[in-house]
Amino acid sequence: MPLTEREIRTIVDRITGELDRSGRAATPSAVATAARRESSPSPTTDRSHNLLGIFETVDQAAAAARSAQAEIRTLELRDRIIANQRKRLGESALALAEEAVAETKLGNVRSKTLKNQLVIDRTPGTEDLHPEILSGDHGLTLTELAPWGVIGAVTPSTNPAATIINNGISMIASGNAVVFGAHPLAKKVTNHTIHLMNAASAEVGGPETLLTAVSEPSIEAAQAMFHHRGIDLLVVTGGGGVVRAAQESDKRVIAAGPGNPPVVVDRTADLAQAARDIVAGAGFDNNIVCTCEKEILAEGSIADELLSELQRNDAVLLSIDEAEALARAILTDYPGPEARMNKEFVGKDPSVLGELIGKRVPESTRLLVAETGKDHPFAFLELLTPVIPLIRCPDVDTAIDWAVELEHDFKHTACMHSKNLDALHRMAVAMNCSIFVKNGPNLAGLGFGGEGPTAMTISTPTGEGPTSARTFIRRRRCVLVDYFRIV
């Protein structure tokens, strides 16, 4: 039943008599949230699922997000919401990792916990927004970074909780609310993460449906989101198919597509370090992160030594026969030009892959290495599993040329281990990628062991690169003519 006028007045009197955690009087947003909670039934919560922000239809999710977005105009409230989200999500980083692995059967708990903590700690908030001011003879111009409103965001099964956290913080910081389109294989952990972030918002006086989703994600629900009039911007983190589907709408799209990141190692590299970094990067979360190293192109003169160093760092080298057997086990239509990765084996542990070919590998193994040519499917396919080919190259220039070829012009991520500045420069220019890592694991390009913020949406097809709050804004200009020029 709706609240009576007397009941509303009682709630307002009680709330306005309290102080929030920062010592200031409760905001109107806090009053509105408290009133919604005491109303029965709540218009902002899908009680059938008992999760804040989860609804039956895209229409309901978009309407709730629109209402919530109107409440976060102030930077102070956004800061308070995000700070509490970081705190509460930090308490659940391990649990969300366990849920993701249990539901999706992809990756491993240790890597996902680290990934969750990374986005909790290193996703920029409102400090990423910098208004621009220009003054001259004819006055002053202010350019503000304004929200779009409601964003429709597609998220993957490979990084479900981490992408929700990263996108959620960035989009809230920029003043937006979000309707998430979860991958069906990750709906439970996705919706739980959304609930936790909404609950953290409500705890500090923010709205409880800043992030929304449908309870049963599907292709139909995604299509409805792409074309919904209540959604202002689309952000897609996924494969080429879903990116193309989003681009068929009449909305602006920020898209993160596939990658097949090569790593070049030349004769000047510190091979011990290169091996450690390659195993750390390519073995992270069983290689399901799109930026992970996917193929090694090594100068022939150092290839044997590099292979030895890889094996000293929890990598196992497959024989030619073992590599062939594994290819037949995890690829469909192999051998042949139509060979594809069997999704059943994406993100599996190296020990599981070893069992497929009757090879026992230590549980500590993080990566399987196979020597192949550049035309082998292990090299030109994005496997998303802890198997990496090593391709011998006659010289560094050939290695760079082959790296460009195998990256398929996705312009996503590439890496090089070298002390040759000319070679590093040549590869950086030739690859033309959103992320280029020199002498480190590709994870460093996500702020994991390198400088800078993190991002789970690397927007390469549409050119924004690693995303943050300032990615999800509209630029609005305010001009005062002939005044406020004070010099």
C-alpha positions as CSV (number, residue, x, y, z in Angstrom):
1,M,0.0,0.0,0.0
2,P,1.2,3.6,-0.6
3,L,2.3,5.5,2.4
4,T,-0.2,8.0,3.9
5,E,0.7,11.7,4.1
6,R,1.1,11.3,7.9
7,E,3.5,8.4,7.5
8,I,5.6,10.2,5.0
9,R,5.8,13.2,7.3
10,T,6.9,10.9,10.2
11,I,9.7,9.4,8.0
12,V,10.9,12.8,6.8
13,D,11.0,14.2,10.4
14,R,12.9,11.2,11.6
15,I,15.4,11.1,8.7
16,T,16.1,14.9,8.7
17,G,16.8,14.7,12.4
18,E,19.6,12.3,11.8
19,L,23.1,12.9,10.5
20,D,24.8,10.9,7.8
21,R,28.3,9.3,8.3
22,S,30.1,12.5,7.2
23,G,28.4,14.6,9.9
24,R,26.1,16.5,7.5
25,A,22.3,16.4,7.5
26,A,20.8,13.6,5.5
27,T,20.3,14.5,1.8
28,P,16.9,14.5,0.0
29,S,18.1,11.3,-1.7
30,A,18.4,9.6,1.7
31,V,14.9,10.7,2.6
32,A,13.5,9.3,-0.7
33,T,15.3,6.0,-0.3
34,A,14.1,5.6,3.3
35,A,10.5,6.4,2.1
36,R,10.8,3.8,-0.7
37,R,12.0,1.1,1.8
38,E,9.0,1.7,4.1
39,S,6.5,1.6,1.2
40,S,5.0,-1.8,0.4
41,P,5.5,-3.0,-2.2
42,S,8.6,-1.2,-3.2
43,P,8.6,0.1,-6.8
44,T,12.3,-0.2,-7.1
45,T,12.9,-3.8,-6.0
46,D,12.0,-7.1,-7.6
47,R,10.9,-8.9,-4.5
48,S,10.4,-12.2,-6.3
49,H,14.2,-12.4,-6.6
50,N,15.0,-10.6,-3.4
51,L,17.9,-8.8,-5.1
52,L,18.1,-5.0,-5.4
53,G,18.0,-3.9,-9.1
54,I,16.9,-7.3,-10.6
55,F,13.7,-7.2,-12.6
56,E,11.6,-9.3,-14.9
57,T,11.8,-7.1,-18.0
58,V,14.0,-4.6,-19.6
59,D,11.2,-2.0,-19.4
60,Q,11.2,-2.3,-15.6
61,A,15.0,-2.3,-15.3
62,A,15.3,0.8,-17.5
63,A,12.5,2.7,-15.6
64,A,14.1,2.0,-12.3
65,A,17.6,3.0,-13.5
66,R,16.1,6.3,-14.9
67,S,14.6,7.1,-11.6
68,A,17.8,6.4,-9.7
69,Q,20.0,8.3,-12.1
70,A,18.0,11.5,-11.4
71,E,19.1,11.2,-7.7
72,I,22.9,11.3,-8.2
73,R,23.5,14.8,-9.5
74,T,26.0,15.7,-6.9
75,L,29.6,14.6,-6.9
76,E,29.5,14.4,-3.1
77,L,26.8,11.7,-3.2
78,R,28.6,9.8,-6.0
79,D,31.8,9.8,-4.0
80,R,30.0,8.5,-0.9
81,I,28.3,5.8,-2.8
82,I,31.5,4.6,-4.5
83,A,33.5,4.7,-1.3
84,N,31.0,2.4,0.4
85,Q,30.9,0.1,-2.7
86,R,34.6,-0.3,-2.6
87,K,34.4,-1.2,1.1
88,R,31.5,-3.7,0.8
89,L,32.8,-5.3,-2.4
90,G,36.2,-5.7,-0.8
91,E,34.6,-7.8,1.8
92,S,33.1,-10.0,-0.9
93,A,36.0,-10.2,-3.4
94,L,36.8,-13.9,-2.6
95,A,33.1,-15.0,-2.4
96,L,32.3,-13.4,-5.8
97,A,35.3,-15.2,-7.3
98,E,34.2,-18.5,-6.0
99,E,30.7,-17.9,-7.3
100,A,32.0,-17.0,-10.7
101,V,34.1,-20.1,-11.0
102,A,31.3,-22.3,-9.7
103,E,28.7,-20.9,-12.1
104,T,30.8,-20.4,-15.3
105,K,33.4,-23.1,-14.9
106,L,35.9,-20.7,-16.3
107,G,39.2,-19.6,-14.8
108,N,40.3,-20.0,-11.2
109,V,39.4,-18.5,-7.9
110,R,42.8,-17.0,-7.0
111,S,43.0,-15.0,-10.2
112,K,39.4,-13.9,-10.1
113,T,39.9,-12.7,-6.5
114,L,42.9,-10.7,-7.5
115,K,41.0,-9.3,-10.5
116,N,38.0,-8.3,-8.3
117,Q,40.3,-6.6,-5.8
118,L,42.1,-4.8,-8.7
119,V,38.9,-3.2,-10.0
120,I,37.7,-2.4,-6.5
121,D,40.9,-0.5,-5.7
122,R,42.0,0.9,-9.1
123,T,38.9,1.9,-11.0
124,P,38.9,5.7,-11.0
125,G,36.0,7.6,-9.5
126,T,34.8,11.2,-9.9
127,E,38.5,12.3,-9.7
128,D,38.7,11.2,-13.4
129,L,36.3,14.0,-14.4
130,H,38.1,17.3,-15.3
131,P,35.9,20.3,-16.5
132,E,37.7,22.5,-19.0
133,I,37.8,26.3,-18.8
134,L,38.9,28.6,-21.6
135,S,39.0,32.4,-21.3
136,G,39.9,35.0,-23.9
137,D,39.1,38.5,-25.2
138,H,35.4,37.6,-25.7
139,G,34.6,36.0,-22.4
140,L,34.7,32.6,-20.8
141,T,33.7,29.1,-21.9
142,L,33.2,26.2,-19.5
143,T,33.0,22.6,-20.8
144,E,31.4,20.2,-18.4
145,L,31.5,16.4,-18.5
146,A,27.9,15.5,-18.2
147,P,26.2,12.0,-17.9
148,W,24.4,10.4,-20.7
149,G,21.6,9.2,-18.4
150,V,21.0,5.4,-18.6
151,I,23.6,3.2,-20.1
152,G,22.9,-0.3,-21.5
153,A,26.0,-2.4,-20.8
154,V,26.7,-6.0,-22.0
155,T,29.1,-8.0,-19.8
156,P,30.9,-11.3,-20.5
157,S,31.0,-14.6,-18.8
158,T,34.8,-14.5,-18.6
159,N,35.0,-11.6,-16.2
160,P,31.5,-11.2,-14.8
161,A,31.9,-9.7,-11.3
162,A,35.0,-7.7,-12.2
163,T,33.3,-6.1,-15.3
164,I,30.2,-5.2,-13.3
165,I,32.3,-3.6,-10.6
166,N,34.6,-1.8,-13.0
167,N,31.8,-0.5,-15.3
168,G,29.5,0.2,-12.3
169,I,32.0,2.4,-10.5
170,S,33.0,4.3,-13.7
171,M,29.5,4.8,-14.8
172,I,28.2,6.0,-11.4
173,A,31.2,8.3,-11.1
174,S,30.2,10.0,-14.4
175,G,26.6,10.4,-13.1
176,N,24.9,7.5,-15.0
177,A,22.7,4.6,-14.1
178,V,23.1,1.3,-15.8
179,V,21.0,-1.6,-17.2
180,F,23.4,-4.5,-17.5
181,G,22.9,-7.3,-20.0
182,A,24.6,-10.2,-18.3
183,H,25.9,-13.3,-20.1
184,P,23.4,-16.1,-19.5
185,L,26.2,-18.3,-18.2
186,A,27.1,-15.8,-15.5
187,K,23.7,-14.5,-14.5
188,K,23.8,-15.5,-10.8
189,V,27.1,-13.9,-9.9
190,T,26.3,-10.9,-12.1
191,N,23.0,-10.2,-10.4
192,H,24.5,-10.8,-7.0
193,T,27.3,-8.3,-7.7
194,I,24.6,-5.8,-8.8
195,H,22.7,-6.4,-5.6
196,L,25.8,-5.8,-3.5
197,M,26.6,-2.5,-5.2
198,N,23.0,-1.3,-4.9
199,A,22.9,-2.2,-1.2
200,A,26.1,-0.3,-0.6
201,S,24.6,2.7,-2.3
202,A,21.4,2.5,-0.2
203,E,23.5,2.2,3.0
204,V,24.8,5.8,2.5
205,G,21.6,7.4,1.3
206,G,21.9,6.7,-2.4
207,P,19.3,5.0,-4.7
208,E,19.0,1.3,-4.6
209,T,18.6,0.7,-8.4
210,L,21.6,2.6,-9.9
211,L,22.5,-0.7,-11.4
212,T,19.8,-3.0,-12.8
213,A,19.4,-6.2,-14.9
214,V,16.8,-8.7,-15.9
215,S,16.6,-11.9,-13.9
216,E,16.8,-14.1,-16.9
217,P,19.2,-12.7,-19.5
218,S,18.7,-13.8,-23.1
219,I,19.4,-12.7,-26.7
220,E,15.9,-11.3,-26.8
221,A,16.5,-9.2,-23.7
222,A,19.8,-7.9,-25.1
223,Q,18.0,-6.9,-28.3
224,A,15.3,-5.2,-26.3
225,M,18.0,-3.3,-24.5
226,F,19.8,-2.3,-27.7
227,H,16.7,-0.7,-29.0
228,H,15.0,0.6,-25.8
229,R,14.0,4.3,-25.9
230,G,14.9,4.7,-22.2
231,I,18.5,3.8,-22.8
232,D,20.9,6.5,-24.0
233,L,24.2,4.8,-24.7
234,L,25.4,1.2,-25.3
235,V,28.6,-0.3,-23.9
236,V,29.5,-3.8,-25.1
237,T,32.2,-6.0,-23.6
238,G,32.1,-9.1,-25.6
239,G,32.8,-10.9,-28.9
240,G,32.3,-9.6,-32.4
241,G,28.8,-10.9,-32.8
242,V,27.3,-9.0,-29.9
243,V,29.3,-5.9,-30.9
244,R,27.8,-6.0,-34.4
245,A,24.3,-6.5,-33.0
246,A,24.6,-3.4,-30.8
247,Q,25.9,-1.4,-33.7
248,E,22.7,-2.1,-35.6
249,S,20.8,0.0,-33.2
250,D,20.5,3.8,-33.6
251,K,22.5,4.5,-30.4
252,R,26.1,5.5,-29.9
253,V,28.1,2.3,-29.1
254,I,31.3,2.0,-27.1
255,A,32.5,-1.5,-27.9
256,A,35.2,-3.8,-26.6
257,G,35.8,-6.6,-29.1
258,P,38.1,-9.6,-29.3
259,G,41.9,-9.7,-29.2
260,N,44.7,-12.1,-29.9
261,P,47.7,-10.5,-28.2
262,P,51.1,-11.5,-29.5
263,V,54.3,-11.2,-27.4
264,V,57.6,-10.8,-29.2
265,V,60.9,-11.7,-27.5
266,D,64.1,-10.8,-29.3
267,R,67.7,-11.7,-28.6
268,T,68.3,-8.6,-26.5
269,A,65.6,-9.4,-23.9
270,D,66.2,-10.5,-20.3
271,L,64.9,-14.0,-21.0
272,A,64.4,-15.0,-17.3
273,Q,62.2,-11.9,-16.8
274,A,60.4,-12.5,-20.1
275,A,59.6,-16.1,-19.2
276,R,58.3,-15.0,-15.7
277,D,56.2,-12.3,-17.2
278,I,54.7,-14.5,-20.0
279,V,53.7,-17.2,-17.6
280,A,52.2,-14.6,-15.1
281,G,50.3,-12.9,-17.9
282,A,49.2,-15.9,-20.1
283,G,48.5,-18.1,-17.1
284,F,46.4,-15.5,-15.3
285,D,42.8,-16.8,-14.8
286,N,43.6,-19.6,-17.3
287,N,44.1,-17.1,-20.1
288,I,40.4,-16.0,-20.4
289,V,41.3,-12.3,-20.0
290,C,41.3,-10.7,-23.5
291,T,44.6,-8.9,-22.9
292,C,46.5,-12.1,-21.9
293,E,49.4,-13.1,-24.1
294,K,48.1,-15.5,-26.7
295,E,51.1,-16.4,-28.8
296,I,54.9,-16.0,-28.5
297,L,57.1,-15.0,-31.4
298,A,60.7,-15.6,-30.5
299,E,63.9,-14.9,-32.4
300,G,65.3,-18.3,-33.3
301,S,68.7,-17.6,-31.7
302,I,67.1,-17.4,-28.2
303,A,64.1,-19.7,-28.6
304,D,65.6,-22.7,-26.8
305,E,66.8,-20.7,-23.9
306,L,63.4,-19.0,-23.6
307,L,61.7,-22.4,-23.6
308,S,64.0,-23.5,-20.8
309,E,63.1,-20.4,-18.8
310,L,59.4,-20.9,-19.3
311,Q,59.7,-24.4,-17.9
312,R,61.5,-23.1,-14.8
313,N,58.4,-20.9,-14.2
314,D,55.5,-23.4,-14.0
315,A,55.1,-23.9,-17.7
316,V,55.1,-27.4,-19.3
317,L,56.4,-27.9,-22.8
318,L,54.4,-30.3,-25.0
319,S,56.0,-32.6,-27.5
320,I,55.0,-32.4,-31.1
321,D,52.8,-35.4,-30.7
322,E,51.2,-34.1,-27.5
323,A,50.5,-30.7,-29.1
324,E,48.8,-32.5,-32.1
325,A,46.7,-34.6,-29.7
326,L,45.7,-31.6,-27.7
327,A,44.7,-29.7,-30.9
328,R,42.5,-32.6,-31.9
329,A,40.9,-32.6,-28.4
330,I,40.1,-28.9,-28.0
331,L,39.5,-27.7,-31.5
332,T,36.5,-28.5,-33.7
333,D,36.9,-29.2,-37.4
334,Y,40.7,-29.8,-36.9
335,P,42.8,-30.1,-39.0
336,G,41.4,-27.7,-41.6
337,P,40.8,-24.0,-42.3
338,E,37.6,-24.0,-40.3
339,A,39.1,-25.1,-37.0
340,R,37.7,-23.4,-34.0
341,M,38.1,-23.5,-30.2
342,N,35.6,-25.8,-28.5
343,K,34.0,-23.6,-25.9
344,E,33.8,-26.6,-23.6
345,F,37.5,-26.3,-22.9
346,V,37.8,-22.5,-22.6
347,G,39.3,-21.4,-19.3
348,K,40.1,-24.9,-18.0
349,D,43.1,-25.7,-15.7
350,P,46.2,-27.0,-17.4
351,S,45.9,-30.2,-15.5
352,V,42.4,-30.7,-17.0
353,L,43.8,-30.2,-20.5
354,G,46.7,-32.6,-19.8
355,E,44.2,-35.3,-18.9
356,L,42.6,-35.0,-22.3
357,I,45.8,-36.4,-23.9
358,G,46.8,-38.7,-21.1
359,K,49.5,-36.4,-19.8
360,R,49.8,-35.7,-16.1
361,V,51.1,-32.2,-15.3
362,P,51.7,-30.9,-11.9
363,E,48.9,-29.0,-10.2
364,S,51.2,-26.0,-10.0
365,T,51.3,-25.8,-13.8
366,R,50.0,-22.5,-15.1
367,L,50.7,-22.8,-18.8
368,L,51.1,-25.4,-21.5
369,V,53.6,-24.4,-24.3
370,A,53.5,-25.9,-27.8
371,E,56.0,-25.2,-30.6
372,T,54.0,-24.5,-33.8
373,G,54.2,-22.5,-37.0
374,K,52.4,-19.2,-37.4
375,D,49.7,-20.9,-39.5
376,H,48.7,-23.3,-36.7
377,P,45.2,-22.7,-35.1
378,F,46.9,-22.3,-31.7
379,A,48.5,-19.2,-33.1
380,F,45.8,-17.5,-35.1
381,L,42.8,-18.3,-32.9
382,E,42.0,-16.6,-29.6
383,L,41.9,-19.9,-27.5
384,L,41.1,-18.3,-24.1
385,T,42.7,-21.3,-22.4
386,P,46.2,-21.8,-20.9
387,V,47.8,-23.1,-24.0
388,I,50.3,-20.8,-25.8
389,P,52.3,-21.5,-29.0
390,L,55.9,-20.5,-29.4
391,I,56.8,-19.6,-33.0
392,R,60.5,-19.4,-34.0
393,C,61.3,-16.4,-36.2
394,P,64.5,-15.8,-38.2
395,D,64.9,-12.2,-36.9
396,V,63.1,-9.5,-34.9
397,D,61.7,-7.7,-37.9
398,T,60.0,-10.9,-39.1
399,A,58.7,-11.5,-35.6
400,I,57.0,-8.1,-35.6
401,D,55.5,-8.6,-39.0
402,W,54.1,-12.0,-37.9
403,A,52.8,-10.4,-34.7
404,V,50.9,-7.9,-36.7
405,E,49.4,-10.7,-38.9
406,L,48.4,-12.8,-36.0
407,E,46.8,-9.9,-34.1
408,H,44.3,-9.7,-37.1
409,D,44.2,-5.9,-36.9
410,F,42.0,-6.1,-33.8
411,K,44.2,-3.2,-32.4
412,H,43.7,-4.6,-28.9
413,T,46.9,-5.5,-27.0
414,A,50.5,-6.5,-27.8
415,C,53.7,-6.9,-25.9
416,M,57.4,-7.0,-26.5
417,H,60.4,-8.0,-24.5
418,S,63.5,-6.2,-25.7
419,K,66.2,-3.8,-24.8
420,N,66.4,-2.6,-28.4
421,L,64.7,0.8,-28.5
422,D,64.5,0.8,-32.3
423,A,62.7,-2.6,-32.3
424,L,60.3,-1.5,-29.4
425,H,59.4,1.6,-31.4
426,R,58.9,-0.2,-34.6
427,M,56.5,-2.7,-33.0
428,A,54.6,-0.1,-31.1
429,V,53.9,1.8,-34.3
430,A,53.2,-1.4,-36.4
431,M,50.8,-2.9,-33.9
432,N,48.7,0.3,-33.4
433,C,47.0,-1.3,-30.4
434,S,45.0,0.2,-27.5
435,I,47.5,-1.4,-25.1
436,F,51.2,-2.0,-25.8
437,V,53.3,-3.4,-23.0
438,K,57.1,-3.2,-23.0
439,N,59.1,-5.6,-20.8
440,G,56.3,-6.7,-18.5
441,P,53.3,-9.0,-18.4
442,N,50.2,-7.8,-20.4
443,L,48.4,-7.5,-17.0
444,A,50.5,-4.4,-16.5
445,G,48.5,-2.7,-19.2
446,L,45.5,-3.1,-16.9
447,G,47.3,-1.5,-14.0
448,F,48.2,-4.9,-12.5
449,G,51.9,-4.4,-11.7
450,G,52.0,-1.3,-14.0
451,E,51.2,2.3,-13.4
452,G,47.7,3.8,-14.1
453,P,44.1,2.8,-13.5
454,T,42.4,-0.4,-14.5
455,A,39.7,-1.2,-17.0
456,M,37.8,-4.4,-17.9
457,T,36.3,-2.8,-21.0
458,I,39.1,-2.1,-23.5
459,S,37.2,-0.3,-26.2
460,T,39.1,-1.0,-29.3
461,P,36.6,-1.3,-32.3
462,T,35.3,2.2,-31.4
463,G,38.6,3.7,-30.3
464,E,38.1,4.8,-26.7
465,G,40.7,2.4,-25.4
466,P,40.8,1.4,-21.7
467,T,37.6,3.0,-20.3
468,S,37.0,5.0,-17.2
469,A,34.5,7.6,-15.9
470,R,35.4,10.2,-18.5
471,T,34.6,7.7,-21.3
472,F,31.0,7.6,-20.4
473,I,30.2,11.3,-20.6
474,R,28.8,14.0,-22.9
475,R,30.6,17.2,-23.3
476,R,28.4,20.3,-22.7
477,R,29.6,23.8,-23.3
478,C,28.5,27.0,-21.4
479,V,29.6,30.3,-22.9
480,L,29.5,33.7,-21.1
481,V,30.2,36.3,-23.8
482,D,32.5,39.3,-23.1
483,Y,32.6,38.8,-19.3
484,F,34.8,37.0,-16.6
485,R,38.0,37.7,-18.5
486,I,39.8,39.2,-15.5
487,V,43.3,39.8,-17.0
